[in-house]
Each structure stands twice: as structure tokens, then as C-alpha cells.
């Protein structure tokens, strides 16, 4: 999907225990036109920021203390509030072993980027995720199963574009492994 997105109205939460990495991601997002960028230094601070700031998109490191990226995502996906539980999360981590990526996918991420971060790859993940949300609605990750019993978990929240919504009952698109 090659759609250009105006990110000036999209708010981002960057969760990383490394201040330098948060600064890099903030600069890259700012270069993309993002104006609302919040930061958190670990998963616990990230959960507070989600409740306080209500971001539209989350970039999250995997290895952090005291609350790791996996614990953050697990807690977020278990949230009863559908808007919170379907927030798009892209993991940005140096720990990109296959087992880590698979665990993150099973927890409900929308993409995984290995550090060091390429701005082009980051933008592609962000725009692809926003495009899929505009077309298919918000989900709890890219491996979301669109079987009839799981359709109740799909949530049509705020669209990030003027694209028409997905009529009820249509299947979620197949997993795009390019997001990994």
C-alpha cells in the first residue's frame, strides 16, 4: 500500500527505555509531519500515557524494565475499552529473533521493526497500518482472525482518512508479512 498520510493530526506514543532512541524516533516522526508525540520510558509509564494522552499510534521497545514491551502489549490488549485495546502498536526493537517476533505477533502487534530504524521502513509500517485501519477497522493486531466468532472483537473506531468503511461481515485482509 503506497498511500501518503498527513500525520500532523495523528498522535504518537514512543515507549523506549533509551532516551537517545526516543529522541531519534521523535525526530523521525517530526520529519514525517507528526505534531503530537508523547514519550514514556517503560511499559508502566506507557500505560499511564495511554490513559492520560489517548494516542492514536504506539511505537514500543520490547526489552524494558520494570514493565517490558510484551507485558505492556498484553495489558493493553486485555483492556475492556475497545478504543484502547485496539490501539495500533508497532514494536521497534534490537531483539528481533524469530521467537521474539512470533511472540509479539501472538500478543497483537501491527508490525515489527528491527533497530537500527530506517525512516522509510518506519513510515511504511505507519502508513500501511493506518491504511488497513481505514479499510478494515481497528483490530488487536495483524494476525487477527476474522472468523464469525471473532468479528465481535473488530472495532470501527476513528478513521484516519475519508476512505469508506468496511461493510459489516467482510473478511479482514490476509496478513501482510511485509509488515514484519
Secondary structure, 3 states (H helix, E strand, C coil): CCCCCCHHHCEEEEECCCHHHHHHHHHHHHHCCCCEEEEECCHHHHHHHHHHHCCCEEEECCCCCCCCHHHHHHHHHCCCCHHHHCCEEEEEECCCCHHHHHHHHHHCCCEEEECCCCHHHHHHHHHHHHHHHHHHCECCCCCCCCCCCCHHHCECCCCCCCCCCCCCCCCCCCCCHHHC
